[in-house]
Amino acid sequence: MAQNTPPPHRPSTLTVKGRNVRLRTIGVAVLAVLAVWFIAANTGSVSIKLWIATVTLPLWAVLAVTLLTGMILGFFIARRRAKG
């Protein structure tokens, strides 16, 4: 008896200039552009109180470090979930 198996799952894609582009890639690109725009728009200085010291940095630097930290943590969490 033949078994009806569904076709393998493929990620959703759009065709852009003759190339298939994953929707996830487009979403990441949009978020990256918005993050860069937000960081560039916030150029003032801020004081950050750490446990012992207080540092004064440009807000764009604080936002960039926060963004990179979040991206790195997200990468490791997604990688750990994929293995498990």
DSSP file with accessible surface (Angstrom, degrees, kcal/mol):
  #  RESIDUE AA STRUCTURE BP1 BP2  ACC     N-H-->O    O-->H-N    N-H-->O    O-->H-N    TCO  KAPPA ALPHA  PHI   PSI    X-CA   Y-CA   Z-CA
    1    1 A M              0   0  240      0, 0.0     2,-0.2     0, 0.0     0, 0.0   0.000 360.0 360.0 360.0 133.5    0.0    0.0    0.0
    2    2 A A        -     0   0   92      1,-0.0     2,-0.4     2,-0.0     0, 0.0  -0.506 360.0-136.9 -78.6 142.6    1.4    3.4   -0.9
    3    3 A Q        -     0   0  167     -2,-0.2     2,-0.9     2,-0.0    -1,-0.0  -0.831   5.9-138.4-102.4 133.6    1.8    5.9    1.8
    4    4 A N        +     0   0  163     -2,-0.4    -2,-0.0     0, 0.0     0, 0.0  -0.821  28.7 178.6 -90.4 108.2    0.8    9.6    1.3
    5    5 A T        -     0   0  105     -2,-0.9    -2,-0.0     3,-0.0     0, 0.0  -0.914  29.5-116.8-110.5 138.1    3.6   11.7    2.8
    6    6 A P        -     0   0  111      0, 0.0     3,-0.1     0, 0.0    -1,-0.0  -0.345  39.5 -96.5 -67.9 152.6    3.5   15.4    2.8
    7    7 A P        -     0   0  112      0, 0.0     3,-0.1     0, 0.0     0, 0.0  -0.307  54.2 -83.6 -64.5 155.0    6.2   17.2    0.8
    8    8 A P        -     0   0  108      0, 0.0     2,-0.2     0, 0.0    -3,-0.0  -0.286  52.4 -99.2 -61.0 146.5    9.2   18.4    3.0
    9    9 A H        -     0   0  175     -3,-0.1     0, 0.0     1,-0.0     0, 0.0  -0.474  40.9-167.8 -69.2 130.4    8.7   21.8    4.6
   10   10 A R        -     0   0  199     -2,-0.2     3,-0.1    -3,-0.1    -1,-0.0  -0.948  26.4-106.4-117.8 144.1   10.3   24.7    2.8
   11   11 A P        -     0   0   62      0, 0.0     2,-0.1     0, 0.0    -1,-0.0  -0.311  44.2 -96.3 -65.0 149.6   10.7   28.2    4.2
   12   12 A S        -     0   0   79     10,-0.0    11,-2.2     1,-0.0    12,-0.4  -0.441  51.3-174.8 -66.3 136.3    8.5   30.9    2.8
   13   13 A T  E     -A   22   0A  69      9,-0.3     2,-0.3    -2,-0.1     9,-0.2  -0.907  20.1-154.1-133.2 159.4   10.2   32.8    0.0
   14   14 A L  E     -A   21   0A  89      7,-2.7     7,-3.5    -2,-0.3     2,-0.6  -0.943  25.6-120.2-124.1 152.8    9.5   35.8   -2.3
   15   15 A T  E     +A   20   0A  98     -2,-0.3     2,-0.5     5,-0.2     5,-0.2  -0.855  32.0 179.2 -97.0 119.1   11.0   36.4   -5.7
   16   16 A V  E >  S-A   19   0A  71      3,-3.1     3,-1.7    -2,-0.6    -2,-0.0  -0.979  71.7 -21.0-122.6 116.2   13.1   39.6   -5.8
   17   17 A K  T 3  S-     0   0  207     -2,-0.5    -1,-0.1     1,-0.3     3,-0.1   0.892 129.4 -48.8  52.1  43.0   14.7   40.5   -9.1
   18   18 A G  T 3  S+     0   0   71      1,-0.2     2,-0.4    -3,-0.0    -1,-0.3   0.508 119.2 105.9  81.2   3.9   14.6   36.9  -10.2
   19   19 A R  E <  S-A   16   0A 188     -3,-1.7    -3,-3.1     2,-0.0     2,-0.5  -0.930  71.0-122.7-118.1 141.1   16.0   35.5   -7.0
   20   20 A N  E     -A   15   0A 117     -2,-0.4     2,-0.4    -5,-0.2    -5,-0.2  -0.685  31.9-172.6 -79.8 126.3   14.1   33.6   -4.3
   21   21 A V  E     -A   14   0A  37     -7,-3.5    -7,-2.7    -2,-0.5     2,-0.1  -0.983  23.3-120.3-124.1 130.2   14.6   35.3   -1.0
   22   22 A R  E  >  -A   13   0A 104     -2,-0.4     4,-1.8    -9,-0.2    -9,-0.3  -0.409  16.0-130.4 -67.5 143.3   13.4   33.9    2.3
   23   23 A L  H  > S+     0   0   80    -11,-2.2     4,-2.6     1,-0.2     5,-0.2   0.859 109.5  59.1 -61.9 -32.9   11.0   36.0    4.3
   24   24 A R  H  > S+     0   0  174    -12,-0.4     4,-2.5     1,-0.2    -1,-0.2   0.903 103.7  50.9 -62.5 -40.1   13.2   35.6    7.3
   25   25 A T  H  > S+     0   0   79     -3,-0.2     4,-2.3     2,-0.2    -1,-0.2   0.914 110.4  48.7 -64.1 -41.9   16.1   37.2    5.5
   26   26 A I  H  X S+     0   0   57     -4,-1.8     4,-2.5     2,-0.2    -2,-0.2   0.924 111.4  50.3 -64.4 -42.4   13.9   40.1    4.5
   27   27 A G  H  X S+     0   0   34     -4,-2.6     4,-2.4     1,-0.2    -2,-0.2   0.917 110.7  48.3 -62.4 -42.8   12.7   40.5    8.1
   28   28 A V  H  X S+     0   0   91     -4,-2.5     4,-2.5     2,-0.2    -1,-0.2   0.913 111.4  51.0 -64.6 -40.3   16.2   40.5    9.5
   29   29 A A  H  X S+     0   0   52     -4,-2.3     4,-2.4     2,-0.2    -2,-0.2   0.923 110.4  48.6 -64.8 -42.1   17.3   43.0    6.9
   30   30 A V  H  X S+     0   0   80     -4,-2.5     4,-2.5     1,-0.2    -2,-0.2   0.932 112.7  48.0 -63.5 -45.0   14.5   45.4    7.8
   31   31 A L  H  X S+     0   0  119     -4,-2.4     4,-2.5     2,-0.2    -1,-0.2   0.891 110.6  52.0 -63.7 -37.7   15.2   45.1   11.5
   32   32 A A  H  X S+     0   0   52     -4,-2.5     4,-2.5     2,-0.2     5,-0.2   0.927 110.1  48.2 -65.1 -42.4   18.9   45.7   10.9
   33   33 A V  H  X S+     0   0  103     -4,-2.4     4,-2.6     1,-0.2    -2,-0.2   0.930 112.9  48.3 -64.2 -43.5   18.2   48.9    8.9
   34   34 A L  H  X S+     0   0   94     -4,-2.5     4,-2.6     2,-0.2    -2,-0.2   0.904 111.4  50.5 -63.4 -39.1   15.8   50.1   11.6
   35   35 A A  H  X S+     0   0   23     -4,-2.5     4,-2.6     2,-0.2    -2,-0.2   0.929 111.6  47.0 -65.2 -43.9   18.4   49.4   14.3
   36   36 A V  H  X S+     0   0   97     -4,-2.5     4,-2.7     2,-0.2    -2,-0.2   0.922 113.1  49.2 -64.3 -42.6   21.1   51.3   12.5
   37   37 A W  H  X S+     0   0  169     -4,-2.6     4,-1.9    -5,-0.2    -2,-0.2   0.931 112.1  48.5 -61.5 -44.9   18.7   54.2   11.9
   38   38 A F  H  X S+     0   0  104     -4,-2.6     4,-0.8     2,-0.2    -2,-0.2   0.918 112.9  47.7 -63.0 -42.2   17.7   54.2   15.6
   39   39 A I  H >< S+     0   0   27     -4,-2.6     3,-0.8     1,-0.2    -1,-0.2   0.927 112.2  49.4 -65.0 -42.5   21.4   54.1   16.7
   40   40 A A  H 3< S+     0   0   68     -4,-2.7    -1,-0.2     1,-0.2    -2,-0.2   0.821 107.6  55.2 -67.5 -28.9   22.4   56.9   14.3
   41   41 A A  H 3< S+     0   0   60     -4,-1.9     2,-0.8    -5,-0.2    -1,-0.2   0.690  99.3  65.8 -78.1 -17.4   19.5   59.1   15.4
   42   42 A N    <<  +     0   0   49     -4,-0.8    18,-0.3    -3,-0.8    -1,-0.2  -0.807  55.0 145.4-110.1  93.1   20.5   58.9   19.1
   43   43 A T        +     0   0   99     -2,-0.8    -1,-0.1    16,-0.2    18,-0.1   0.423  31.7 111.9-110.9   0.2   23.9   60.7   19.4
   44   44 A G        -     0   0   44     14,-0.1    15,-4.0     1,-0.1    16,-0.3  -0.119  69.5-103.7 -69.6 170.1   23.8   62.3   22.8
   45   45 A S  E     -B   58   0B  91     13,-0.3     2,-0.3    14,-0.1    -1,-0.1  -0.738  34.9-170.3 -95.6 146.5   25.9   61.3   25.7
   46   46 A V  E     -B   57   0B  46     11,-3.0    11,-2.4    -2,-0.3     2,-0.5  -0.961  19.5-130.9-133.5 151.5   24.6   59.3   28.6
   47   47 A S  E     -B   56   0B  85     -2,-0.3     2,-0.5     9,-0.2     9,-0.2  -0.898  20.9-164.1-101.7 131.3   26.0   58.3   32.0
   48   48 A I  E     -B   55   0B  53      7,-3.4     7,-2.7    -2,-0.5     2,-0.8  -0.969  10.2-145.5-118.9 123.6   25.8   54.7   32.9
   49   49 A K  E     -B   54   0B 172     -2,-0.5     5,-0.2     5,-0.2     2,-0.1  -0.805  18.6-172.8 -92.4 114.0   26.2   53.6   36.5
   50   50 A L        -     0   0   84      3,-3.1     0, 0.0    -2,-0.8     0, 0.0  -0.329  47.3 -83.9 -88.8-177.9   27.9   50.3   36.8
   51   51 A W  S    S+     0   0  252      1,-0.1     3,-0.1    -2,-0.1    -2,-0.0   0.909 122.2   6.4 -59.2 -38.9   28.3   48.5   40.1
   52   52 A I  S    S+     0   0  171      1,-0.1     2,-0.2     0, 0.0    -1,-0.1   0.803 128.2  38.0-111.6 -45.7   31.4   50.4   41.1
   53   53 A A        -     0   0   51     -4,-0.0    -3,-3.1     2,-0.0     2,-0.5  -0.646  63.0-136.1-112.0 163.3   32.1   53.1   38.5
   54   54 A T  E     -B   49   0B  86     -5,-0.2     2,-0.3    -2,-0.2    -5,-0.2  -0.985  23.8-167.2-116.5 129.1   30.0   55.5   36.4
   55   55 A V  E     -B   48   0B  52     -7,-2.7    -7,-3.4    -2,-0.5     2,-0.5  -0.886  13.4-146.2-118.0 147.5   30.9   55.9   32.8
   56   56 A T  E     +B   47   0B  93     -2,-0.3    -9,-0.2    -9,-0.2   -11,-0.0  -0.973  31.2 160.0-113.4 122.1   29.8   58.5   30.2
   57   57 A L  E     -B   46   0B  71    -11,-2.4   -11,-3.0    -2,-0.5     2,-0.1  -0.935  47.2 -90.0-135.3 158.4   29.5   57.3   26.7
   58   58 A P  E >>  -B   45   0B  44      0, 0.0     4,-1.6     0, 0.0     3,-0.7  -0.466  38.3-125.4 -65.4 141.8   27.7   58.4   23.5
   59   59 A L  H 3> S+     0   0   43    -15,-4.0     4,-2.7     1,-0.2     5,-0.2   0.862 108.5  61.2 -60.3 -33.8   24.2   56.8   23.4
   60   60 A W  H 3> S+     0   0  127    -16,-0.3     4,-2.4   -18,-0.3    -1,-0.2   0.884 103.5  50.4 -62.5 -34.9   24.9   55.3   20.0
   61   61 A A  H <> S+     0   0   23     -3,-0.7     4,-2.5     2,-0.2    -1,-0.2   0.917 110.5  48.5 -69.1 -40.9   27.8   53.3   21.5
   62   62 A V  H  X S+     0   0   30     -4,-1.6     4,-2.4     2,-0.2    -2,-0.2   0.933 113.7  47.2 -63.9 -43.9   25.6   52.0   24.3
   63   63 A L  H  X S+     0   0   39     -4,-2.7     4,-2.6     2,-0.2    -2,-0.2   0.905 111.5  50.8 -65.0 -39.7   22.9   51.0   21.8
   64   64 A A  H  X S+     0   0   28     -4,-2.4     4,-2.7    -5,-0.2     5,-0.2   0.924 111.2  47.5 -65.0 -43.2   25.3   49.3   19.5
   65   65 A V  H  X S+     0   0   91     -4,-2.5     4,-2.5     2,-0.2    -2,-0.2   0.919 112.8  49.6 -64.5 -40.9   26.8   47.3   22.3
   66   66 A T  H  X S+     0   0   88     -4,-2.4     4,-2.3    -5,-0.2    -2,-0.2   0.922 111.6  48.8 -63.6 -43.1   23.3   46.3   23.5
   67   67 A L  H  X S+     0   0   67     -4,-2.6     4,-2.4     2,-0.2    -2,-0.2   0.944 112.8  46.8 -62.4 -47.0   22.3   45.3   20.0
   68   68 A L  H  X S+     0   0   99     -4,-2.7     4,-2.5     2,-0.2     5,-0.2   0.901 111.4  51.5 -64.0 -39.8   25.5   43.2   19.5
   69   69 A T  H  X S+     0   0   73     -4,-2.5     4,-2.6     1,-0.2     5,-0.2   0.931 111.2  48.0 -62.2 -44.3   25.0   41.5   22.9
   70   70 A G  H  X S+     0   0   43     -4,-2.3     4,-2.5     1,-0.2    -2,-0.2   0.894 111.3  50.3 -63.2 -39.8   21.4   40.6   22.1
   71   71 A M  H  X S+     0   0  115     -4,-2.4     4,-2.3     2,-0.2    -2,-0.2   0.921 111.7  47.6 -65.4 -42.3   22.4   39.2   18.7
   72   72 A I  H  X S+     0   0   94     -4,-2.5     4,-2.3     2,-0.2     5,-0.2   0.940 113.7  46.9 -65.5 -45.2   25.2   37.1   20.2
   73   73 A L  H  X S+     0   0  100     -4,-2.6     4,-2.5     1,-0.2     5,-0.2   0.919 112.4  50.6 -63.1 -41.9   22.9   35.7   22.9
   74   74 A G  H  X S+     0   0   38     -4,-2.5     4,-2.6    -5,-0.2     5,-0.2   0.895 108.8  52.4 -62.0 -40.0   20.1   35.0   20.4
   75   75 A F  H  X S+     0   0  119     -4,-2.3     4,-2.3     2,-0.2    -2,-0.2   0.943 111.9  44.7 -60.9 -47.9   22.6   33.2   18.2
   76   76 A F  H  X S+     0   0  110     -4,-2.3     4,-2.2     2,-0.2    -2,-0.2   0.894 113.7  49.4 -67.7 -37.9   23.7   30.9   21.0
   77   77 A I  H  X S+     0   0   96     -4,-2.5     4,-2.3    -5,-0.2    -1,-0.2   0.932 112.9  47.0 -66.5 -43.9   20.2   30.3   22.3
   78   78 A A  H  X S+     0   0   53     -4,-2.6     4,-2.0    -5,-0.2    -2,-0.2   0.904 112.5  50.4 -64.2 -38.1   18.9   29.4   18.7
   79   79 A R  H  X S+     0   0  121     -4,-2.3     4,-1.5    -5,-0.2    -1,-0.2   0.907 110.0  49.8 -66.1 -39.2   21.9   27.1   18.2
   80   80 A R  H  X S+     0   0  202     -4,-2.2     4,-1.7     1,-0.2    -2,-0.2   0.902 110.5  50.0 -67.6 -39.3   21.3   25.4   21.5
   81   81 A R  H  < S+     0   0  201     -4,-2.3    -1,-0.2     1,-0.2    -2,-0.2   0.873 107.5  54.2 -65.5 -38.2   17.6   24.8   20.6
   82   82 A A  H  < S+     0   0   88     -4,-2.0    -1,-0.2     1,-0.2    -2,-0.2   0.858 110.3  46.6 -65.5 -33.9   18.5   23.4   17.2
   83   83 A K  H  <        0   0  160     -4,-1.5    -1,-0.2    -5,-0.1    -2,-0.2   0.854 360.0 360.0 -73.0 -38.2   20.9   20.8   18.8
   84   84 A G     <        0   0  103     -4,-1.7    -3,-0.1    -5,-0.1    -2,-0.1   0.903 360.0 360.0 -76.4 360.0   18.4   19.8   21.5
